[in-house]
Amino acid sequence: MMGAKGDIATYLGKHFVHFEDQLKKEIAQDGELVLFPADELIMDIGQKVEQIPLIVNGIVKVFREDEQDNEIFLYYLEPGEACAITMICSAREGYSKIKAIPVEDTTVVVLPISKLDEWMPKYQSWYFFVMDSYQDRFEELLKVVDAIAFRQMDERLLEYLHKTAEASNSRVIRETQTQIALELNSSREVVGRLLKKLEQQGVVKVSRTQIELLKN
């Protein structure tokens, strides 16, 4: 679903205030505004990357997935952000290494891949935006590696709940235990047992359809 060019300018003024005025004008001129409904696939593993997506409204969840459909949650993307992995693939005209799904209706400004390199020497704010995106996502990936290698599942689960709550700006998490287990590469039984333990400790309140965080 496409929007008017004027809508792009409004979003840029709200979430990308650090961009130079001329850069904003070029993005409004060359970009397209696309609405992705909740749970509709934005990017799939193996899909050819032909555009640069800038998130301007909503939340996107990013995963890795293997050939047996086992998933592992990597990070969230929020307004004012872009997926560095996608930008790297865009720069090389390659294929996606991640799966991206909006957790709510999400609006994205998509740009031609040629603009990634064209704007790097031209606009300082774009250069730093791209570099910061690479660094932020690299740090997120290191956290995932550290969690898998060095942390117990109960710590990983609690961190996942906090990240999800922070991304949605709500202490109520509506993910199913099966979905959480998939994203943590665990089993529903393990997740259910750990949630029960956290509930006994007064950290969460678990019902059939949601999980509520009670403590930070």
NUMI-586474 format. One record per residue (C-alpha): x, y, z; residue in three letters; residue number from 1. Coordinates in nm, 2 decimals, always signed. Layout:
<pts>
+--------+--------+--------+---------+-----+
:     xx :     yy :     zz : residuo : num :
+--------+--------+--------+---------+-----+
:      X :      Y :      Z :     ALA : NUM :
...
+--------+--------+--------+---------+-----+
</pts>
This chain:
<pts>
+--------+--------+--------+---------+-----+
:     xx :     yy :     zz : residuo : num :
+--------+--------+--------+---------+-----+
:  +0.00 :  +0.00 :  +0.00 :     MET :   1 :
:  +0.17 :  +0.32 :  -0.12 :     MET :   2 :
:  +0.14 :  +0.66 :  +0.04 :     GLY :   3 :
:  +0.19 :  +1.02 :  -0.09 :     ALA :   4 :
:  +0.54 :  +1.17 :  -0.10 :     LYS :   5 :
:  +0.43 :  +1.43 :  +0.15 :     GLY :   6 :
:  +0.37 :  +1.15 :  +0.40 :     ASP :   7 :
:  +0.73 :  +1.04 :  +0.37 :     ILE :   8 :
:  +0.85 :  +1.40 :  +0.45 :     ALA :   9 :
:  +0.63 :  +1.39 :  +0.77 :     THR :  10 :
:  +0.78 :  +1.06 :  +0.88 :     TYR :  11 :
:  +1.13 :  +1.18 :  +0.81 :     LEU :  12 :
:  +1.08 :  +1.49 :  +1.01 :     GLY :  13 :
:  +0.96 :  +1.28 :  +1.31 :     LYS :  14 :
:  +1.21 :  +0.99 :  +1.31 :     HIS :  15 :
:  +1.51 :  +1.10 :  +1.11 :     PHE :  16 :
:  +1.55 :  +1.46 :  +1.23 :     VAL :  17 :
:  +1.94 :  +1.43 :  +1.21 :     HIS :  18 :
:  +1.93 :  +1.39 :  +0.83 :     PHE :  19 :
:  +2.02 :  +1.69 :  +0.63 :     GLU :  20 :
:  +1.73 :  +1.87 :  +0.47 :     ASP :  21 :
:  +1.86 :  +1.79 :  +0.12 :     GLN :  22 :
:  +1.89 :  +1.42 :  +0.21 :     LEU :  23 :
:  +1.53 :  +1.42 :  +0.33 :     LYS :  24 :
:  +1.42 :  +1.58 :  +0.00 :     LYS :  25 :
:  +1.60 :  +1.31 :  -0.19 :     GLU :  26 :
:  +1.45 :  +1.03 :  +0.02 :     ILE :  27 :
:  +1.10 :  +1.18 :  -0.03 :     ALA :  28 :
:  +1.16 :  +1.20 :  -0.40 :     GLN :  29 :
:  +1.31 :  +0.85 :  -0.45 :     ASP :  30 :
:  +1.14 :  +0.65 :  -0.18 :     GLY :  31 :
:  +0.81 :  +0.47 :  -0.17 :     GLU :  32 :
:  +0.59 :  +0.44 :  +0.14 :     LEU :  33 :
:  +0.48 :  +0.08 :  +0.20 :     VAL :  34 :
:  +0.24 :  -0.05 :  +0.46 :     LEU :  35 :
:  +0.29 :  -0.41 :  +0.58 :     PHE :  36 :
:  +0.01 :  -0.56 :  +0.79 :     PRO :  37 :
:  +0.10 :  -0.74 :  +1.11 :     ALA :  38 :
:  +0.24 :  -1.09 :  +1.05 :     ASP :  39 :
:  +0.29 :  -1.03 :  +0.67 :     GLU :  40 :
:  +0.64 :  -1.13 :  +0.57 :     LEU :  41 :
:  +0.86 :  -0.83 :  +0.48 :     ILE :  42 :
:  +1.18 :  -1.02 :  +0.40 :     MET :  43 :
:  +1.25 :  -1.39 :  +0.38 :     ASP :  44 :
:  +1.57 :  -1.59 :  +0.38 :     ILE :  45 :
:  +1.70 :  -1.64 :  +0.03 :     GLY :  46 :
:  +1.50 :  -1.35 :  -0.11 :     GLN :  47 :
:  +1.69 :  -1.12 :  -0.34 :     LYS :  48 :
:  +1.74 :  -0.78 :  -0.17 :     VAL :  49 :
:  +1.67 :  -0.50 :  -0.41 :     GLU :  50 :
:  +1.57 :  -0.21 :  -0.18 :     GLN :  51 :
:  +1.68 :  -0.04 :  +0.15 :     ILE :  52 :
:  +1.40 :  -0.04 :  +0.41 :     PRO :  53 :
:  +1.37 :  +0.25 :  +0.66 :     LEU :  54 :
:  +1.12 :  +0.18 :  +0.94 :     ILE :  55 :
:  +0.90 :  +0.48 :  +1.01 :     VAL :  56 :
:  +0.61 :  +0.33 :  +1.20 :     ASN :  57 :
:  +0.55 :  +0.00 :  +1.38 :     GLY :  58 :
:  +0.78 :  -0.28 :  +1.50 :     ILE :  59 :
:  +0.96 :  -0.55 :  +1.30 :     VAL :  60 :
:  +1.09 :  -0.87 :  +1.44 :     LYS :  61 :
:  +1.41 :  -1.02 :  +1.28 :     VAL :  62 :
:  +1.49 :  -1.39 :  +1.29 :     PHE :  63 :
:  +1.73 :  -1.65 :  +1.15 :     ARG :  64 :
:  +1.58 :  -1.98 :  +1.04 :     GLU :  65 :
:  +1.74 :  -2.32 :  +0.94 :     ASP :  66 :
:  +1.63 :  -2.58 :  +0.68 :     GLU :  67 :
:  +1.42 :  -2.76 :  +0.95 :     GLN :  68 :
:  +1.23 :  -2.43 :  +1.02 :     ASP :  69 :
:  +1.39 :  -2.39 :  +1.35 :     ASN :  70 :
:  +1.39 :  -2.01 :  +1.43 :     GLU :  71 :
:  +1.60 :  -1.80 :  +1.66 :     ILE :  72 :
:  +1.51 :  -1.44 :  +1.75 :     PHE :  73 :
:  +1.78 :  -1.18 :  +1.67 :     LEU :  74 :
:  +1.64 :  -0.83 :  +1.74 :     TYR :  75 :
:  +1.36 :  -0.58 :  +1.69 :     TYR :  76 :
:  +1.36 :  -0.29 :  +1.45 :     LEU :  77 :
:  +1.17 :  +0.03 :  +1.55 :     GLU :  78 :
:  +1.09 :  +0.36 :  +1.38 :     PRO :  79 :
:  +1.41 :  +0.55 :  +1.29 :     GLY :  80 :
:  +1.60 :  +0.23 :  +1.23 :     GLU :  81 :
:  +1.71 :  +0.01 :  +0.93 :     ALA :  82 :
:  +1.83 :  -0.35 :  +0.92 :     CYS :  83 :
:  +2.21 :  -0.35 :  +0.87 :     ALA :  84 :
:  +2.20 :  -0.71 :  +0.75 :     ILE :  85 :
:  +1.96 :  -0.61 :  +0.47 :     THR :  86 :
:  +2.17 :  -0.30 :  +0.38 :     MET :  87 :
:  +2.48 :  -0.52 :  +0.35 :     ILE :  88 :
:  +2.29 :  -0.76 :  +0.12 :     CYS :  89 :
:  +2.16 :  -0.45 :  -0.07 :     SER :  90 :
:  +2.51 :  -0.32 :  -0.12 :     ALA :  91 :
:  +2.62 :  -0.65 :  -0.27 :     ARG :  92 :
:  +2.30 :  -0.70 :  -0.46 :     GLU :  93 :
:  +2.28 :  -1.03 :  -0.27 :     GLY :  94 :
:  +2.02 :  -1.24 :  -0.10 :     TYR :  95 :
:  +1.86 :  -1.20 :  +0.24 :     SER :  96 :
:  +2.02 :  -1.39 :  +0.54 :     LYS :  97 :
:  +1.73 :  -1.31 :  +0.77 :     ILE :  98 :
:  +1.35 :  -1.32 :  +0.80 :     LYS :  99 :
:  +1.16 :  -1.00 :  +0.90 :     ALA : 100 :
:  +0.80 :  -1.00 :  +1.01 :     ILE : 101 :
:  +0.61 :  -0.70 :  +1.15 :     PRO : 102 :
:  +0.45 :  -0.76 :  +1.49 :     VAL : 103 :
:  +0.20 :  -0.48 :  +1.42 :     GLU : 104 :
:  +0.10 :  -0.29 :  +1.11 :     ASP : 105 :
:  +0.42 :  -0.13 :  +1.00 :     THR : 106 :
:  +0.51 :  +0.14 :  +0.76 :     THR : 107 :
:  +0.84 :  +0.14 :  +0.57 :     VAL : 108 :
:  +1.01 :  +0.38 :  +0.33 :     VAL : 109 :
:  +1.18 :  +0.17 :  +0.07 :     VAL : 110 :
:  +1.47 :  +0.31 :  -0.13 :     LEU : 111 :
:  +1.66 :  +0.19 :  -0.44 :     PRO : 112 :
:  +1.98 :  +0.00 :  -0.35 :     ILE : 113 :
:  +2.18 :  +0.24 :  -0.56 :     SER : 114 :
:  +2.12 :  +0.52 :  -0.30 :     LYS : 115 :
:  +2.31 :  +0.33 :  -0.03 :     LEU : 116 :
:  +2.65 :  +0.40 :  -0.19 :     ASP : 117 :
:  +2.56 :  +0.72 :  -0.36 :     GLU : 118 :
:  +2.47 :  +0.90 :  -0.04 :     TRP : 119 :
:  +2.76 :  +0.77 :  +0.17 :     MET : 120 :
:  +3.02 :  +1.03 :  +0.05 :     PRO : 121 :
:  +2.75 :  +1.29 :  -0.01 :     LYS : 122 :
:  +2.57 :  +1.32 :  +0.32 :     TYR : 123 :
:  +2.75 :  +1.29 :  +0.66 :     GLN : 124 :
:  +2.43 :  +1.20 :  +0.84 :     SER : 125 :
:  +2.36 :  +0.91 :  +0.61 :     TRP : 126 :
:  +2.72 :  +0.78 :  +0.65 :     TYR : 127 :
:  +2.69 :  +0.78 :  +1.03 :     PHE : 128 :
:  +2.34 :  +0.64 :  +1.01 :     PHE : 129 :
:  +2.46 :  +0.34 :  +0.81 :     VAL : 130 :
:  +2.77 :  +0.29 :  +1.03 :     MET : 131 :
:  +2.57 :  +0.32 :  +1.35 :     ASP : 132 :
:  +2.32 :  +0.07 :  +1.21 :     SER : 133 :
:  +2.60 :  -0.18 :  +1.14 :     TYR : 134 :
:  +2.74 :  -0.13 :  +1.49 :     GLN : 135 :
:  +2.40 :  -0.16 :  +1.67 :     ASP : 136 :
:  +2.31 :  -0.48 :  +1.49 :     ARG : 137 :
:  +2.66 :  -0.63 :  +1.54 :     PHE : 138 :
:  +2.62 :  -0.57 :  +1.91 :     GLU : 139 :
:  +2.28 :  -0.73 :  +1.91 :     GLU : 140 :
:  +2.42 :  -1.03 :  +1.73 :     LEU : 141 :
:  +2.70 :  -1.06 :  +1.99 :     LEU : 142 :
:  +2.44 :  -1.06 :  +2.27 :     LYS : 143 :
:  +2.26 :  -1.35 :  +2.09 :     VAL : 144 :
:  +2.58 :  -1.54 :  +2.06 :     VAL : 145 :
:  +2.67 :  -1.47 :  +2.43 :     ASP : 146 :
:  +2.32 :  -1.58 :  +2.54 :     ALA : 147 :
:  +2.34 :  -1.91 :  +2.36 :     ILE : 148 :
:  +2.70 :  -1.98 :  +2.46 :     ALA : 149 :
:  +2.71 :  -1.86 :  +2.81 :     PHE : 150 :
:  +2.37 :  -1.80 :  +2.96 :     ARG : 151 :
:  +2.11 :  -2.03 :  +3.10 :     GLN : 152 :
:  +1.77 :  -2.06 :  +2.94 :     MET : 153 :
:  +1.59 :  -1.89 :  +3.22 :     ASP : 154 :
:  +1.81 :  -1.58 :  +3.17 :     GLU : 155 :
:  +1.75 :  -1.59 :  +2.80 :     ARG : 156 :
:  +1.38 :  -1.62 :  +2.85 :     LEU : 157 :
:  +1.36 :  -1.32 :  +3.09 :     LEU : 158 :
:  +1.57 :  -1.11 :  +2.85 :     GLU : 159 :
:  +1.34 :  -1.20 :  +2.56 :     TYR : 160 :
:  +1.04 :  -1.10 :  +2.77 :     LEU : 161 :
:  +1.19 :  -0.76 :  +2.86 :     HIS : 162 :
:  +1.29 :  -0.69 :  +2.50 :     LYS : 163 :
:  +0.95 :  -0.78 :  +2.37 :     THR : 164 :
:  +0.78 :  -0.56 :  +2.64 :     ALA : 165 :
:  +1.02 :  -0.27 :  +2.56 :     GLU : 166 :
:  +0.96 :  -0.30 :  +2.18 :     ALA : 167 :
:  +0.58 :  -0.29 :  +2.22 :     SER : 168 :
:  +0.59 :  -0.04 :  +2.51 :     ASN : 169 :
:  +0.37 :  -0.27 :  +2.71 :     SER : 170 :
:  +0.42 :  -0.51 :  +3.00 :     ARG : 171 :
:  +0.16 :  -0.75 :  +2.85 :     VAL : 172 :
:  +0.32 :  -0.99 :  +2.60 :     ILE : 173 :
:  +0.08 :  -1.18 :  +2.37 :     ARG : 174 :
:  +0.33 :  -1.43 :  +2.23 :     GLU : 175 :
:  +0.23 :  -1.79 :  +2.27 :     THR : 176 :
:  +0.46 :  -2.02 :  +2.47 :     GLN : 177 :
:  +0.51 :  -2.22 :  +2.15 :     THR : 178 :
:  +0.62 :  -1.91 :  +1.96 :     GLN : 179 :
:  +0.86 :  -1.81 :  +2.24 :     ILE : 180 :
:  +1.00 :  -2.16 :  +2.24 :     ALA : 181 :
:  +1.06 :  -2.15 :  +1.86 :     LEU : 182 :
:  +1.23 :  -1.81 :  +1.88 :     GLU : 183 :
:  +1.46 :  -1.92 :  +2.16 :     LEU : 184 :
:  +1.53 :  -2.25 :  +1.99 :     ASN : 185 :
:  +1.39 :  -2.44 :  +2.29 :     SER : 186 :
:  +1.08 :  -2.65 :  +2.36 :     SER : 187 :
:  +0.73 :  -2.54 :  +2.48 :     ARG : 188 :
:  +0.77 :  -2.76 :  +2.78 :     GLU : 189 :
:  +1.09 :  -2.60 :  +2.89 :     VAL : 190 :
:  +0.95 :  -2.25 :  +2.84 :     VAL : 191 :
:  +0.63 :  -2.34 :  +3.02 :     GLY : 192 :
:  +0.83 :  -2.48 :  +3.32 :     ARG : 193 :
:  +1.05 :  -2.16 :  +3.34 :     LEU : 194 :
:  +0.75 :  -1.93 :  +3.31 :     LEU : 195 :
:  +0.58 :  -2.12 :  +3.60 :     LYS : 196 :
:  +0.90 :  -2.07 :  +3.80 :     LYS : 197 :
:  +0.91 :  -1.70 :  +3.72 :     LEU : 198 :
:  +0.55 :  -1.67 :  +3.82 :     GLU : 199 :
:  +0.62 :  -1.83 :  +4.16 :     GLN : 200 :
:  +0.89 :  -1.57 :  +4.21 :     GLN : 201 :
:  +0.65 :  -1.29 :  +4.14 :     GLY : 202 :
:  +0.83 :  -1.19 :  +3.82 :     VAL : 203 :
:  +0.54 :  -1.26 :  +3.57 :     VAL : 204 :
:  +0.18 :  -1.34 :  +3.56 :     LYS : 205 :
:  +0.09 :  -1.61 :  +3.31 :     VAL : 206 :
:  -0.25 :  -1.67 :  +3.16 :     SER : 207 :
:  -0.36 :  -1.88 :  +2.86 :     ARG : 208 :
:  -0.34 :  -1.59 :  +2.61 :     THR : 209 :
:  -0.07 :  -1.36 :  +2.75 :     GLN : 210 :
:  +0.22 :  -1.30 :  +2.99 :     ILE : 211 :
:  +0.24 :  -0.99 :  +3.21 :     GLU : 212 :
:  +0.58 :  -0.87 :  +3.34 :     LEU : 213 :
:  +0.54 :  -0.77 :  +3.70 :     LEU : 214 :
:  +0.90 :  -0.67 :  +3.78 :     LYS : 215 :
:  +1.19 :  -0.51 :  +3.60 :     ASN : 216 :
+--------+--------+--------+---------+-----+
</pts>
